[in-house]
Amino acid sequence: MFNVNGALLEYDIDMSIFARLSRSGLLKGGALLLLGLCIGVVIGYFYKGKVGSENIADSIKQSLVPIEEKGTSYAFVHPLLAYRTPEATILGDYVSLKDSLQTIVNSAVNGSQAARVSVYFRDLDAGRWVGIGQDDTYYPASLLKVPTMIAYYKEAEEDPSTFSQNIIYDPGVMPNEPFLAPSELVAGNSYSVESLIKYMVTDSDNGATFTLLSRISPDFLNAVYTALGVQNPGNDSANYQISARTYGLFFRVLYNATYLSPGYSERALKLLSQATFTDGLAAGVPKETTIAHKYGNRILSQNGNVTGVELSDCGIVYYPAHPYLLCVMTSSNNVPTASKIIANISRAAYTAVQQRYATTTAQ
């Protein structure tokens, strides 16, 4: 409750939120975010009046949604993975970035470079996000290799010997799907699980992926999706679709280390930072910038003829002291065009973060 010029402006926040954020390792960003939201209500009182402030408070209350781990058998704990928060623009934050993103998207769509473009940006430590079509769904393609990696790391937490187990590569494990990129693995050669995970994540090797999928228990893989409340593609990955905001949750739980242990979360993100795909997000930031990311490319076809592509690139950009999550999904004419769109969006996000924190540092 705040007293503003003699008037009482009430905004109740369940203080257990702070406690749960602290227990889950989300206190730094989450508590600061909630404090910022409260202050924003007071600011809104001055600029929009009491009615406007009450509307902001109502929006904030409705938008603060805990993302809790599901599918557990715990009797005494209820793990918190993350928090769904209101868009930053409700408090006048990252408005310029959203405008820039909308301009890029409109230009791409109106210029017939893309049929659709979706963006989800999140300042990870500040807990502020903006998006354009962030809940529209796309074919994830190789983006699904990240939850597969997470499932293996979860298994390794229970059995560290998982990584040293060897599997002989059989090309027959690859499905007979049109436009599926061939594997660089050698038939008959033995590969450790750890090396297969590396090939899958850094090189997006499909042979490594399907070999790993053929070995892992469905329970570990299903547990990842269930815990995050995300639909499991199961055996229908060819028709499965996901949104930029929902997919970003996989990276958020890695960054916050709220699903895997801190050690394995660190290990996963380090591997993702070694991805060999240098277009898309990487092309929009300085070369020395570390990015832990994964791309996915789905060829669209009809009657055997290519009609377009859906290229996505999602990950964490480690801007110094202020990392942010950026997930861009596109439905475009071809990969080079889509890559350029993603790079333009990446550049706009990097510039916005740079301007925001350069100003903060100067003050």
C-alpha positions as CSV (number, residue, x, y, z in Angstrom):
1,M,0.0,0.0,0.0
2,F,1.4,3.4,-1.0
3,N,0.4,6.9,0.2
4,V,0.4,9.3,-2.7
5,N,-0.5,12.9,-1.9
6,G,-2.7,11.8,0.9
7,A,-4.5,9.2,-1.1
8,L,-4.1,5.5,-0.5
9,L,-3.1,3.4,-3.5
10,E,-3.3,-0.2,-2.6
11,Y,-1.6,-3.0,-4.4
12,D,-1.4,-6.4,-2.6
13,I,1.5,-8.7,-3.4
14,D,1.6,-12.2,-1.8
15,M,4.9,-12.0,0.1
16,S,5.3,-15.7,-0.4
17,I,6.3,-14.9,-4.0
18,F,9.5,-13.3,-2.6
19,A,10.2,-16.4,-0.5
20,R,9.6,-18.8,-3.4
21,L,11.7,-16.7,-5.7
22,S,14.5,-16.8,-3.2
23,R,14.2,-20.6,-2.7
24,S,14.2,-21.2,-6.5
25,G,17.2,-18.9,-7.2
26,L,15.0,-16.4,-9.0
27,L,15.2,-13.7,-6.2
28,K,17.6,-11.3,-8.0
29,G,15.5,-10.8,-11.1
30,G,12.1,-11.7,-9.7
31,A,12.2,-9.5,-6.5
32,L,13.6,-6.6,-8.4
33,L,10.9,-7.0,-11.0
34,L,8.1,-7.0,-8.4
35,L,9.6,-4.0,-6.7
36,G,9.7,-2.3,-10.1
37,L,6.1,-3.1,-10.8
38,C,5.0,-1.6,-7.5
39,I,7.0,1.6,-8.2
40,G,5.4,1.6,-11.6
41,V,2.0,1.7,-10.1
42,V,2.9,4.7,-8.1
43,I,4.4,6.4,-11.2
44,G,1.3,5.6,-13.1
45,Y,-0.7,7.3,-10.3
46,F,1.1,10.6,-11.1
47,Y,0.9,10.3,-14.8
48,K,-2.5,8.7,-15.4
49,G,-4.4,9.3,-12.2
50,K,-5.8,6.9,-9.7
51,V,-8.1,5.1,-12.2
52,G,-5.2,4.5,-14.6
53,S,-3.0,3.2,-11.8
54,E,-5.7,0.8,-10.6
55,N,-5.9,-0.5,-14.2
56,I,-2.2,-1.0,-14.3
57,A,-2.3,-2.8,-10.9
58,D,-5.1,-5.1,-12.1
59,S,-3.1,-5.9,-15.3
60,I,0.0,-6.7,-13.2
61,K,-2.0,-8.9,-10.8
62,Q,-3.5,-10.9,-13.6
63,S,-0.2,-11.2,-15.4
64,L,2.0,-12.5,-12.6
65,V,1.6,-16.2,-13.0
66,P,3.9,-18.8,-11.4
67,I,5.3,-21.5,-13.7
68,E,5.6,-24.4,-11.3
69,E,7.1,-27.8,-12.0
70,K,4.5,-30.3,-12.9
71,G,4.3,-34.1,-12.9
72,T,6.3,-34.5,-9.6
73,S,5.5,-36.9,-6.8
74,Y,6.7,-34.5,-4.0
75,A,4.5,-34.3,-1.0
76,F,6.2,-31.4,0.8
77,V,7.6,-29.1,-1.9
78,H,6.3,-27.4,-5.0
79,P,9.2,-26.4,-7.2
80,L,9.0,-23.0,-8.9
81,L,10.6,-22.8,-12.3
82,A,9.9,-19.3,-13.4
83,Y,7.3,-16.5,-13.3
84,R,5.2,-15.3,-16.2
85,T,5.2,-11.5,-15.9
86,P,3.4,-8.6,-17.7
87,E,4.9,-7.1,-20.8
88,A,7.5,-4.4,-20.1
89,T,5.6,-1.8,-22.1
90,I,2.8,-1.7,-19.5
91,L,5.3,0.3,-17.4
92,G,6.8,2.2,-20.3
93,D,9.8,0.0,-20.4
94,Y,11.5,-1.2,-23.7
95,V,8.8,0.7,-25.7
96,S,11.4,1.8,-28.3
97,L,12.6,-1.7,-28.8
98,K,9.1,-3.0,-29.3
99,D,8.5,-0.2,-31.9
100,S,11.8,-1.2,-33.6
101,L,10.8,-4.8,-33.7
102,Q,7.4,-4.0,-35.1
103,T,9.0,-1.9,-37.8
104,I,11.3,-4.7,-38.8
105,V,8.5,-7.3,-38.9
106,N,6.2,-5.0,-40.8
107,S,8.9,-4.3,-43.4
108,A,9.6,-8.0,-43.9
109,V,6.0,-9.0,-44.2
110,N,4.9,-6.0,-46.3
111,G,7.9,-6.5,-48.5
112,S,7.0,-10.1,-49.1
113,Q,10.2,-11.3,-47.5
114,A,8.2,-13.3,-44.9
115,A,4.7,-14.4,-44.4
116,R,5.1,-14.3,-40.6
117,V,7.7,-13.2,-38.1
118,S,7.4,-13.6,-34.3
119,V,9.7,-12.3,-31.6
120,Y,10.1,-12.9,-27.9
121,F,12.7,-10.8,-26.0
122,R,13.4,-11.0,-22.3
123,D,15.9,-9.1,-20.2
124,L,16.7,-12.0,-17.9
125,D,17.9,-10.3,-14.8
126,A,15.5,-7.5,-14.9
127,G,12.6,-9.8,-15.8
128,R,11.2,-7.4,-18.5
129,W,10.0,-8.7,-21.8
130,V,8.4,-7.5,-25.1
131,G,7.1,-9.5,-28.0
132,I,5.6,-9.4,-31.4
133,G,3.4,-12.4,-32.2
134,Q,5.1,-14.2,-29.4
135,D,2.3,-16.8,-29.0
136,D,2.0,-17.6,-32.7
137,T,3.2,-21.2,-33.4
138,Y,5.8,-22.5,-35.8
139,Y,7.5,-25.8,-36.7
140,P,10.4,-26.0,-34.3
141,A,12.4,-28.6,-36.3
142,S,15.9,-28.8,-34.7
143,L,14.9,-26.6,-31.8
144,L,13.6,-29.8,-30.2
145,K,17.2,-30.9,-29.8
146,V,17.4,-28.7,-26.7
147,P,14.8,-30.5,-24.6
148,T,16.4,-33.8,-25.8
149,M,19.7,-32.6,-24.4
150,I,18.0,-31.5,-21.1
151,A,16.5,-34.9,-20.8
152,Y,19.9,-36.6,-21.1
153,Y,21.4,-34.2,-18.5
154,K,18.5,-35.0,-16.2
155,E,19.3,-38.7,-16.6
156,A,23.0,-38.0,-16.0
157,E,22.1,-36.4,-12.7
158,E,20.8,-39.8,-11.5
159,D,23.4,-41.9,-13.4
160,P,26.7,-40.0,-14.2
161,S,27.8,-43.0,-16.2
162,T,25.2,-42.1,-18.9
163,F,27.7,-39.9,-20.8
164,S,30.4,-42.6,-21.1
165,Q,28.0,-45.2,-22.5
166,N,28.8,-46.0,-26.2
167,I,26.3,-46.5,-29.1
168,I,27.1,-47.8,-32.6
169,Y,25.7,-45.6,-35.2
170,D,23.2,-47.2,-37.5
171,P,22.0,-44.9,-40.4
172,G,18.7,-46.9,-40.3
173,V,17.7,-44.9,-37.3
174,M,17.1,-41.9,-39.5
175,P,13.5,-41.5,-40.6
176,N,12.7,-41.4,-44.3
177,E,11.6,-37.8,-44.4
178,P,12.1,-35.4,-47.4
179,F,14.6,-32.6,-46.9
180,L,16.1,-34.1,-43.8
181,A,19.7,-33.1,-43.6
182,P,22.1,-36.1,-43.8
183,S,24.3,-37.0,-40.8
184,E,28.1,-36.6,-40.6
185,L,28.4,-39.7,-38.4
186,V,30.1,-42.8,-39.8
187,A,28.0,-46.0,-40.0
188,G,29.3,-48.7,-37.7
189,N,31.4,-46.3,-35.6
190,S,31.0,-46.2,-31.9
191,Y,30.1,-42.9,-30.2
192,S,29.8,-42.0,-26.6
193,V,26.5,-40.4,-25.4
194,E,28.4,-37.3,-24.5
195,S,29.9,-36.9,-28.0
196,L,26.5,-37.6,-29.6
197,I,25.0,-34.8,-27.5
198,K,27.8,-32.5,-28.7
199,Y,27.2,-33.3,-32.4
200,M,23.4,-32.9,-31.9
201,V,23.7,-29.5,-30.2
202,T,26.7,-27.8,-31.8
203,D,26.3,-29.2,-35.3
204,S,22.6,-30.0,-35.3
205,D,23.5,-33.5,-36.6
206,N,20.3,-35.5,-37.2
207,G,22.0,-38.9,-37.0
208,A,23.2,-38.1,-33.5
209,T,19.8,-36.8,-32.6
210,F,17.8,-39.9,-33.7
211,T,20.5,-42.2,-32.2
212,L,20.0,-40.5,-28.9
213,L,16.2,-40.6,-29.2
214,S,16.4,-44.3,-29.9
215,R,18.2,-44.9,-26.6
216,I,16.7,-42.6,-24.0
217,S,13.8,-43.7,-21.9
218,P,10.6,-41.9,-23.0
219,D,10.0,-41.1,-19.3
220,F,13.0,-38.8,-19.1
221,L,12.0,-36.9,-22.3
222,N,8.4,-36.7,-21.3
223,A,9.3,-35.4,-17.9
224,V,11.0,-32.4,-19.4
225,Y,7.9,-31.3,-21.3
226,T,5.6,-32.2,-18.4
227,A,7.6,-30.3,-15.8
228,L,7.4,-27.1,-17.9
229,G,3.8,-27.6,-18.8
230,V,4.7,-27.8,-22.5
231,Q,3.0,-30.1,-24.9
232,N,5.1,-33.1,-25.8
233,P,5.5,-33.7,-29.6
234,G,5.7,-37.4,-28.9
235,N,5.9,-39.4,-32.2
236,D,4.3,-36.5,-34.2
237,S,7.2,-34.1,-34.3
238,A,6.6,-33.5,-38.0
239,N,3.3,-31.7,-37.2
240,Y,4.2,-30.3,-33.9
241,Q,4.3,-26.5,-33.4
242,I,5.4,-24.2,-30.6
243,S,5.5,-20.5,-29.9
244,A,8.5,-18.3,-29.3
245,R,7.5,-17.4,-25.8
246,T,6.8,-21.1,-24.9
247,Y,10.0,-22.3,-26.4
248,G,12.0,-19.6,-24.5
249,L,11.0,-21.4,-21.3
250,F,13.6,-24.1,-22.0
251,F,16.3,-21.5,-22.0
252,R,14.9,-19.7,-19.0
253,V,15.0,-22.8,-16.8
254,L,18.6,-23.4,-17.9
255,Y,19.6,-19.9,-17.1
256,N,17.9,-19.9,-13.7
257,A,19.0,-23.5,-13.0
258,T,15.5,-24.4,-11.8
259,Y,15.1,-27.7,-13.6
260,L,18.6,-29.1,-13.9
261,S,21.2,-28.6,-11.2
262,P,23.4,-25.4,-11.5
263,G,26.3,-27.6,-12.7
264,Y,24.4,-29.3,-15.5
265,S,22.6,-26.1,-16.5
266,E,26.0,-24.4,-16.8
267,R,27.2,-27.4,-18.9
268,A,24.2,-27.3,-21.2
269,L,24.5,-23.5,-21.9
270,K,28.2,-23.8,-22.4
271,L,27.6,-26.5,-25.1
272,L,24.9,-24.3,-26.7
273,S,27.4,-21.4,-26.8
274,Q,29.6,-23.6,-29.1
275,A,26.9,-23.9,-31.9
276,T,28.4,-23.6,-35.3
277,F,25.5,-21.7,-36.8
278,T,26.8,-18.1,-37.3
279,D,23.9,-16.6,-39.2
280,G,20.7,-15.4,-37.5
281,L,21.1,-14.1,-34.0
282,A,24.9,-14.3,-34.1
283,A,25.1,-12.1,-37.2
284,G,23.3,-9.3,-35.4
285,V,25.8,-8.8,-32.5
286,P,29.5,-8.1,-32.2
287,K,31.6,-11.2,-33.0
288,E,33.1,-11.4,-29.5
289,T,29.6,-11.7,-28.0
290,T,28.8,-15.1,-26.4
291,I,25.5,-16.6,-27.5
292,A,24.1,-19.9,-26.2
293,H,21.5,-20.7,-28.9
294,K,19.9,-23.2,-31.1
295,Y,18.4,-22.8,-34.6
296,G,15.8,-24.9,-36.3
297,N,15.0,-25.0,-40.1
298,R,11.9,-26.6,-41.5
299,I,11.4,-26.9,-45.3
300,L,7.8,-26.3,-46.3
301,S,6.6,-28.2,-49.3
302,Q,3.5,-29.2,-51.2
303,N,3.3,-32.1,-53.6
304,G,7.1,-32.5,-53.3
305,N,7.7,-28.9,-54.2
306,V,9.4,-26.4,-51.8
307,T,7.1,-23.6,-51.0
308,G,9.1,-21.9,-48.2
309,V,11.0,-22.3,-45.0
310,E,10.4,-21.8,-41.3
311,L,13.7,-20.7,-39.8
312,S,14.0,-20.0,-36.0
313,D,16.9,-19.0,-33.8
314,C,16.5,-18.8,-30.1
315,G,19.0,-18.4,-27.2
316,I,20.7,-16.2,-24.6
317,V,22.9,-13.3,-25.7
318,Y,25.4,-12.6,-23.0
319,Y,25.6,-8.9,-23.1
320,P,28.1,-7.9,-20.4
321,A,26.4,-8.2,-17.0
322,H,23.0,-8.0,-18.6
323,P,22.2,-11.2,-20.6
324,Y,18.9,-11.4,-22.5
325,L,16.9,-14.1,-24.1
326,L,15.9,-13.6,-27.7
327,C,13.7,-16.1,-29.7
328,V,12.8,-15.3,-33.4
329,M,10.6,-17.5,-35.5
330,T,10.0,-16.9,-39.2
331,S,8.0,-18.2,-42.1
332,S,9.8,-17.0,-45.1
333,N,10.8,-17.6,-48.8
334,N,14.3,-19.0,-48.2
335,V,17.0,-19.4,-45.5
336,P,19.2,-16.4,-46.5
337,T,16.2,-14.1,-46.4
338,A,15.0,-15.5,-43.1
339,S,18.5,-15.3,-41.6
340,K,18.8,-11.6,-42.6
341,I,15.5,-10.9,-40.9
342,I,16.6,-12.6,-37.7
343,A,19.9,-10.8,-37.8
344,N,18.1,-7.4,-38.1
345,I,16.0,-8.3,-35.1
346,S,19.0,-9.4,-33.1
347,R,20.8,-6.2,-33.9
348,A,17.8,-4.1,-32.7
349,A,17.7,-6.1,-29.4
350,Y,21.4,-5.7,-28.8
351,T,21.3,-2.0,-29.5
352,A,18.3,-1.5,-27.1
353,V,20.1,-3.4,-24.3
354,Q,23.3,-1.5,-25.0
355,Q,21.5,1.9,-24.9
356,R,19.6,1.0,-21.7
357,Y,22.6,-0.1,-19.7
358,A,25.0,2.5,-21.1
359,T,22.6,5.1,-19.8
360,T,22.3,3.4,-16.4
361,T,26.1,3.1,-16.1
362,A,26.5,6.8,-17.0
363,Q,24.2,7.8,-14.3
